[in-house]
Amino acid sequence: MNSANKLAVIGGTFDPVHYGHLIAAEHARVELGIDKVVFIPSARPPHKANEKVTDWEHRCRMLQLAIEDNPAFEISSLEGPQRGISYTIDTIHSLQKANPERKIYFVMGADALLTIDTWKDYRQLIDLCCFVVVTRPNYTLDRSHPVLAALPEHWWQQMKQVEIPLMDISSTDIRRRVASGKTIRYLLPDAVREYILQNNLYRGGMIS
């Protein structure tokens, strides 16, 4: 299958986007020969329904600034405010309808995989797309873990594991650093850092 028939998807709140997100997307794209990576910021993620998140428009703008120099990256508004609570299964169905000729790869971290049994219709989801699990170097997924042990064998045969450099960066830590006046330089693109400072984001104590 040539790269034009492959579409990678990476979802999340991106509050804010950082180099960990970008490196995961780029390594998956290159190692799997994927033509396009679509970032899908969620306006109302179900696992954070009771948490405050930064306005979707701000998060989208930070994503735009972060990916503007990579022509293989783009942003989708599929999970925008008009959608309500966003479920991955619905997003993948929409992408398949819009891209019937493409194979869809869903990029996620190993930590997120351990919670997949809490996702809506996850057993159906794992049959709809190829999962790409991003891990640190030499990391082995523990198939004895109760959640992973319940996944069907054909899922393991199709799943791709992509190793990326170990980077201890998280959006939560970046928000905490901004709130406490610490530097966030080199944790995310300069354009995103400047946008955060110019728009006074994360200084109101919202660090969860």
WODADA-V679556 format. One record per pair of residues at least 24 apart in sequence whose ideal C-beta (glycine too) atoms are under 10 Angstrom apart, sorted by the first residue. I is the first residue (numbers start at 0). GAP is how many residues later the second one is. D is the distance in Angstrom with one decimal. If there is no record, write none. Layout:
i-><I	I>
gap-><GAP	GAP>
d-><D	D>
//
This chain:
i-><0	0	0	1	1	2	2	2	2	2	2	2	3	3	3	3	3	4	4	4	4	4	4	5	5	5	5	5	5	5	5	5	5	5	6	6	6	6	6	6	6	6	6	6	6	6	6	6	6	6	7	7	7	7	7	7	7	7	7	7	7	7	7	7	7	7	7	8	8	8	8	8	8	8	8	8	8	8	8	8	8	8	8	8	8	9	9	9	9	9	9	9	9	9	9	9	9	10	10	10	10	10	10	10	10	10	10	10	10	10	10	10	10	10	11	11	11	11	11	11	11	11	11	11	11	11	11	12	12	12	12	12	12	12	12	12	12	12	12	12	12	13	13	13	13	13	13	13	13	13	13	13	13	13	13	13	14	14	14	14	14	14	14	14	14	14	14	14	14	14	14	14	14	14	14	14	15	15	15	15	15	15	15	15	15	15	15	15	15	15	15	15	15	15	15	15	15	16	16	16	16	16	16	16	16	16	16	16	16	16	16	17	17	17	17	17	17	17	17	17	17	17	17	17	17	18	18	18	18	18	18	18	18	18	19	19	19	19	19	19	19	19	19	19	19	20	20	20	20	20	20	20	20	20	21	21	21	21	21	21	21	21	22	22	22	22	22	23	23	23	23	23	23	23	23	23	24	24	24	24	24	24	24	24	25	25	25	25	25	26	26	26	26	26	26	26	27	27	27	27	27	27	27	27	27	27	28	28	28	28	28	28	28	29	29	30	30	30	30	30	30	31	31	31	31	31	31	33	33	33	33	33	33	34	34	35	35	35	35	35	35	36	36	36	36	36	36	36	37	37	37	37	37	37	37	37	37	37	38	38	38	38	38	38	38	38	38	39	39	39	39	39	39	39	39	39	39	39	40	40	40	40	40	40	40	41	41	41	41	41	41	41	41	41	42	42	42	42	42	42	42	42	42	43	43	43	43	43	43	43	44	44	44	44	44	45	45	45	45	45	45	45	46	46	46	46	46	47	47	48	49	50	50	51	51	51	51	51	52	52	52	53	53	53	53	53	53	53	54	54	54	55	55	56	57	57	57	57	58	58	60	60	60	60	61	61	61	61	61	61	61	61	61	62	63	63	63	64	64	64	64	64	64	64	64	65	65	65	65	65	66	67	67	68	68	84	85	86	86	86	86	87	87	87	87	87	87	87	87	88	88	88	88	88	88	88	88	89	89	89	90	91	91	91	91	91	92	92	92	92	94	94	95	95	102	102	103	103	103	104	104	104	104	104	104	105	105	105	105	106	106	106	106	106	106	107	107	107	108	108	108	108	108	109	109	109	109	109	109	109	109	109	110	112	112	112	112	112	112	113	113	113	113	113	113	114	115	115	115	115	115	116	116	116	116	116	117	121	121	121	122	122	122	122	125	125	125	125	125	125	126	126	126	126	128	129	129	129	129	130	130	130	130	130	130	131	131	131	131	132	132	132	132	132	133	133	133	133	133	134	134	134	134	134	135	135	135	135	135	135	136	136	136	136	137	137	138	138	170	171	171	172	173	173	174	174	174	174	174	174	174	175	175	175	176	176	177	177	177	177	178	178	178	178	178	179>
gap-><32	101	102	31	33	26	29	30	31	32	33	69	30	31	32	97	98	29	30	94	96	97	98	26	27	28	29	30	31	96	97	98	99	124	27	28	29	30	31	88	89	91	92	94	95	96	97	98	99	122	24	26	27	28	29	30	31	64	65	95	96	97	98	99	121	122	124	27	28	29	30	31	67	69	79	82	83	86	95	96	97	98	99	120	123	27	28	29	30	63	95	96	97	98	99	122	124	27	28	29	30	31	34	65	67	68	75	77	80	81	95	96	97	101	27	28	29	30	33	47	51	67	95	96	97	100	159	28	29	30	31	32	34	35	38	40	41	43	46	66	158	25	26	27	28	39	40	42	45	46	48	49	52	61	157	178	26	27	30	33	36	37	38	39	40	41	43	44	47	156	157	159	160	186	187	191	38	42	43	46	47	49	50	155	158	159	162	168	171	172	173	176	177	179	180	185	186	24	42	43	45	46	47	48	49	50	154	157	171	172	175	44	48	149	151	152	153	155	156	166	169	170	171	174	175	47	146	148	150	167	168	169	170	173	89	114	144	145	147	148	149	150	151	167	168	42	45	46	86	88	113	148	150	167	41	44	45	48	51	166	167	170	111	141	142	144	146	83	84	85	108	110	111	138	140	143	42	45	47	48	82	107	109	139	41	44	46	47	138	80	105	107	135	136	137	138	77	78	79	80	104	105	106	132	134	136	41	43	44	76	78	103	133	42	132	101	129	130	131	132	133	73	75	98	100	128	130	38	68	69	71	73	98	37	67	35	36	37	38	63	66	30	33	35	36	37	68	70	35	36	37	38	40	53	57	61	66	69	24	25	27	28	34	35	36	37	68	35	36	37	38	39	40	46	48	51	54	55	34	35	36	37	38	39	45	36	37	38	41	43	44	45	46	49	34	36	37	38	39	40	41	42	43	35	36	37	39	40	41	42	34	40	41	42	43	39	40	41	42	72	73	74	38	65	68	71	72	37	160	36	158	155	157	152	153	154	155	156	118	153	155	117	121	142	145	147	148	152	26	144	146	24	25	24	137	138	141	143	112	142	130	131	134	138	126	127	129	130	131	133	134	137	139	129	127	128	131	123	124	125	126	127	128	129	130	122	123	125	126	129	122	121	123	120	122	35	34	32	33	34	38	28	31	32	33	34	37	40	41	30	31	32	33	34	35	36	39	30	31	35	34	29	32	33	36	37	28	31	32	35	33	34	32	33	26	27	24	25	26	24	25	26	27	55	57	24	25	26	27	24	25	26	27	53	55	24	25	26	24	25	26	27	55	24	25	26	29	30	31	32	38	51	24	28	32	34	35	38	46	27	28	31	32	33	34	32	31	32	34	35	39	29	30	31	33	34	29	25	28	29	27	28	29	32	25	26	28	29	32	33	25	27	28	31	29	25	28	29	30	24	25	27	28	29	30	27	28	29	30	26	27	28	29	30	26	27	28	29	30	26	27	28	29	31	27	28	29	30	31	32	26	27	28	29	25	28	24	27	31	35	36	34	28	33	26	27	28	30	31	32	33	26	31	32	25	30	24	25	28	29	24	25	26	27	28	27>
d-><8.3	9.2	6.2	7.8	8.0	8.8	8.8	5.0	6.0	3.9	8.4	9.3	9.7	5.0	8.5	8.9	8.1	9.5	7.7	9.1	6.2	5.4	6.1	6.9	6.7	4.4	5.8	7.8	9.8	6.5	5.5	8.2	6.4	9.0	7.1	7.3	5.5	8.0	6.6	7.0	9.5	9.6	5.7	9.7	4.5	7.2	5.3	7.0	9.9	9.3	7.3	4.7	8.7	7.0	4.4	7.0	9.7	9.1	9.7	9.7	7.8	4.4	7.8	5.6	9.7	9.3	6.9	9.6	7.6	5.2	8.3	6.2	8.2	9.4	8.8	7.5	7.4	6.6	6.2	6.9	5.3	6.6	9.4	7.6	9.3	6.4	7.4	5.6	7.2	9.3	9.4	8.1	4.3	7.8	9.8	8.9	9.0	8.9	7.7	4.4	7.7	6.1	8.4	9.1	9.1	7.0	7.9	6.5	6.9	9.7	8.1	8.4	8.2	9.6	8.1	7.9	7.0	6.7	7.8	9.4	9.9	9.8	9.8	9.0	9.3	8.8	8.3	6.7	5.8	9.0	9.6	5.7	9.4	6.6	9.2	5.5	8.1	9.1	6.8	9.9	7.1	7.0	9.2	5.0	8.4	9.7	9.2	9.8	5.2	8.3	7.0	5.6	8.5	9.4	7.2	9.8	8.5	9.6	9.7	9.0	9.8	9.9	5.4	5.0	9.8	9.6	8.6	5.6	8.6	5.2	8.8	8.8	7.3	9.1	8.7	9.2	7.6	8.5	7.0	5.0	8.6	9.8	8.4	5.9	6.1	7.7	9.0	8.8	9.4	6.3	9.7	5.8	8.8	8.3	6.3	7.5	8.0	8.4	7.6	9.8	5.5	5.1	9.6	8.5	4.8	8.1	7.8	9.6	6.6	8.1	6.3	9.6	8.3	8.7	5.1	7.7	6.3	9.1	6.1	8.6	5.6	4.2	8.4	7.7	9.8	8.8	9.8	6.6	6.1	8.0	6.5	5.9	7.5	9.6	8.7	9.0	8.1	9.5	5.1	8.7	4.5	7.4	8.7	8.7	9.0	8.8	7.9	9.5	9.5	9.7	9.8	8.9	8.5	8.8	9.8	6.2	7.3	8.0	8.1	8.5	7.7	10.0	8.8	5.3	6.8	6.8	9.3	6.3	8.9	7.3	8.9	4.4	9.7	7.6	5.6	9.2	8.4	8.6	8.7	6.7	6.5	9.8	8.9	9.7	9.9	7.3	8.1	8.2	8.8	9.4	9.5	7.2	5.4	7.7	4.8	8.6	7.0	10.0	5.0	10.0	5.0	9.6	6.6	7.9	5.0	8.5	9.0	5.8	8.3	9.2	9.0	9.8	9.5	9.2	9.2	8.9	8.1	9.8	5.3	8.7	9.5	6.4	9.4	8.7	6.8	6.2	7.3	7.9	9.8	9.2	6.3	9.4	9.0	6.9	8.6	9.3	5.9	7.9	6.6	9.4	8.6	8.6	8.3	5.9	5.2	7.5	8.9	7.6	8.0	5.6	7.3	4.9	8.6	9.8	7.6	9.6	9.3	9.8	5.6	9.5	8.7	6.8	6.6	7.2	5.1	7.2	9.8	7.6	4.8	8.3	5.6	5.3	9.4	8.1	9.0	6.2	9.9	8.8	7.1	8.4	8.3	9.5	6.7	8.1	9.3	9.3	4.4	8.9	8.5	8.8	4.4	9.5	9.1	8.7	8.9	5.9	5.3	4.4	8.1	6.5	8.2	8.7	6.6	8.0	9.5	7.5	7.5	6.2	4.8	6.0	8.1	7.7	6.0	9.3	9.6	5.2	7.1	6.4	9.2	8.8	8.3	7.3	10.0	9.5	7.6	7.4	8.7	9.9	8.6	6.5	9.8	8.9	5.4	9.5	9.9	5.4	10.0	7.3	9.9	8.2	9.1	9.7	8.7	9.5	9.4	6.1	7.6	7.4	9.0	9.8	9.2	6.3	5.6	8.6	8.0	8.9	6.5	6.4	9.8	9.5	9.9	9.1	6.6	8.6	8.3	8.8	8.4	4.8	9.5	5.6	7.4	9.2	8.5	8.4	9.2	9.6	9.6	9.6	6.6	9.1	4.0	5.4	9.6	8.4	5.9	7.1	4.9	7.1	5.3	9.5	8.9	9.2	7.8	8.8	9.4	9.4	9.9	7.6	4.4	7.7	9.1	9.4	6.1	7.4	8.9	8.3	6.1	9.5	9.3	7.4	5.4	4.5	7.6	9.9	6.3	4.9	7.5	8.0	9.0	9.9	9.8	10.0	9.4	6.4	5.1	5.5	9.8	9.4	9.4	7.4	9.4	8.4	6.9	8.1	7.8	6.5	7.4	4.2	7.1	6.5	4.9	7.7	5.1	7.2	9.9	7.1	5.4	6.6	9.5	8.3	4.6	8.3	6.3	9.3	8.0	7.2	6.2	7.0	7.4	5.5	7.7	9.8	9.7	7.2	4.9	8.3	6.7	9.9	6.5	9.4	9.7	8.6	9.7	7.5	9.2	7.6	7.2	8.8	9.1	9.4	9.1	6.5	9.2	5.4	7.3	7.4	6.5	8.8	9.4	7.8	9.9	8.4	5.0	9.6	6.8	9.0	9.0	9.8	9.9	9.2	9.2	8.9	8.1	9.4	6.9	7.4	8.8	4.9	8.5	8.7	8.7	8.3	8.1	9.3	9.2	9.5	5.4	7.2	6.4	7.2	9.7	7.4	4.9	7.2	9.3	7.7	4.7	7.7	5.8	6.2	7.2	5.1	7.3	9.9	9.6	8.0	5.3	7.8	5.7	6.0	7.4	5.8	7.5	9.6	6.9	7.2	7.9	4.6	8.5	9.7	4.9	7.9	7.2	6.5	7.4	9.7	7.1	9.2	9.7	6.8	7.4	9.1	7.5	9.5	8.4	4.5	9.5	9.6	6.9	4.7	8.3	8.2	4.7	9.6	8.4	9.3	3.9	6.3	9.9	8.6	6.0	7.8	6.1	7.7	5.3	8.8>
//
